[in-house]
C-alpha cells in the first residue's frame, strides 16, 4: 500500500489533476473540497502528508493547519500550502509559525507537486 496523501482544494480541476498524477506515482489519495471536510478525513484516516489550498469555504488552509497543530496526534503532520496567493504569503513565516513544508503557487505543475511530495515521503527515490 502506498503512502497516503490528502488533497484539499475547492477547485475540482486542480484536485483531479493532482489526484491523477499522485495515484499514477503509487500514492493513495483522498480529496476534500474544503478544510472542514479535510479535517474530518484526517481524523478518520491519518494521511502521511496534506496538500491544502489557502482559500477555501468553511475552513481555509491556514485554519486547517492551525487546527492540526493544536492536537497531539496531528501536530507533526506534514503540510504543503497550495495557493494562488503564493507571492503574498511569507514562506519563512509559515514554516516557522505553522511548520509548513513549503508554499506551491498556482498555477502549478502536477509534476513539480509530485517531486515536492516525493522529497518528503520517498527521500531515497527522489534523490536517485
C-alpha positions in Angstrom: 0.0 0.0 0.0 1.4 3.4 -1.0 1.7 6.4 1.3 -1.5 8.4 1.9 -1.8 12.0 0.6 -4.8 14.2 1.4 -5.6 17.0 -1.2 -7.8 19.9 0.0 -8.9 22.4 -2.7 -12.3 23.8 -3.7 -11.3 23.8 -7.4 -12.3 20.4 -8.8 -10.0 20.5 -11.8 -7.0 21.1 -9.5 -8.0 18.2 -7.3 -8.4 15.9 -10.3 -5.1 16.8 -12.0 -3.1 16.4 -8.7 -5.0 13.2 -7.8 -4.3 11.6 -11.2 -0.6 12.4 -11.0 -0.2 11.2 -7.4 -2.2 8.0 -8.0 -0.1 7.1 -11.1 3.0 7.5 -8.9 1.6 5.0 -6.4 0.2 7.2 -3.7 -3.2 6.5 -2.0 -5.1 9.8 -2.5 -8.1 11.2 -0.6 -9.6 14.5 -1.7 -11.6 17.2 0.2 -13.3 20.3 -1.2 -12.7 22.4 1.9 -10.9 22.5 5.2 -13.7 21.1 7.3 -14.0 18.0 5.1 -10.2 17.8 5.1 -10.2 17.8 8.9 -12.9 15.0 9.0 -10.8 12.9 6.7 -7.6 13.5 8.7 -9.5 12.2 11.8 -10.9 9.2 10.0 -7.6 8.0 8.4 -4.4 9.8 9.2 -2.6 10.8 5.9 1.2 10.8 5.6 1.0 14.3 4.1 -1.6 17.0 3.3 -1.6 19.5 0.4 -4.1 22.2 1.1 -5.3 25.3 -0.7 -5.1 28.6 1.2 -8.5 30.0 0.3 -11.5 27.5 0.7 -15.0 27.8 2.0 -15.9 26.8 5.6 -12.3 26.4 6.8 -9.4 27.8 4.9 -6.0 26.1 4.6 -4.3 28.2 7.3 -7.2 27.3 9.7 -6.8 23.6 8.8 -3.1 23.7 9.5 -3.6 25.7 12.8 -6.2 23.2 13.9 -3.9 20.2 13.2 -1.1 21.9 15.2 -3.4 22.1 18.2 -3.8 18.3 18.5 -1.2 15.9 19.7 -2.0 13.2 17.1 -1.7 15.7 14.1 0.9 18.2 15.5 3.7 16.9 13.3 1.6 16.1 10.2 3.5 17.4 7.1 1.6 20.1 5.1 2.2 21.9 1.8 0.2 25.1 1.1 -1.1 25.3 -2.5 -2.2 28.8 -3.3 -2.8 31.5 -5.9 -1.6 33.9 -3.3 1.9 32.4 -3.2 3.7 35.7 -3.5 1.7 37.3 -0.7 2.4 34.5 1.8 5.7 34.5 3.6 7.2 31.1 3.2 9.5 31.6 6.2 6.7 32.8 8.4 4.5 29.8 7.5 7.4 27.5 8.1 8.2 29.0 11.5 4.6 29.6 12.7 2.8 26.6 11.4 5.6 24.2 10.4 4.5 24.3 6.7 7.0 22.4 4.5 6.5 24.8 1.5 4.2 27.0 -0.5 3.4 25.9 -4.0 2.0 28.7 -6.2 -0.9 28.3 -8.6 -0.8 27.7 -11.5 1.5 24.7 -10.7 2.8 21.7 -12.4 1.5 18.4 -11.1 5.0 17.0 -11.8 6.5 19.6 -9.5 3.9 18.9 -6.8 4.8 15.2 -7.1 8.5 16.0 -6.8 7.9 18.0 -3.6 5.9 15.2 -2.1 8.4 12.6 -3.1 11.2 14.6 -1.4 9.3 14.3 1.9 7.7 10.8 1.7 10.2 9.0 -0.5 13.5 10.8 0.0 15.7 7.9 -1.3 13.6 7.7 -4.5 13.6 11.4 -5.0 17.3 11.8 -4.8 18.0 8.9 -7.1 
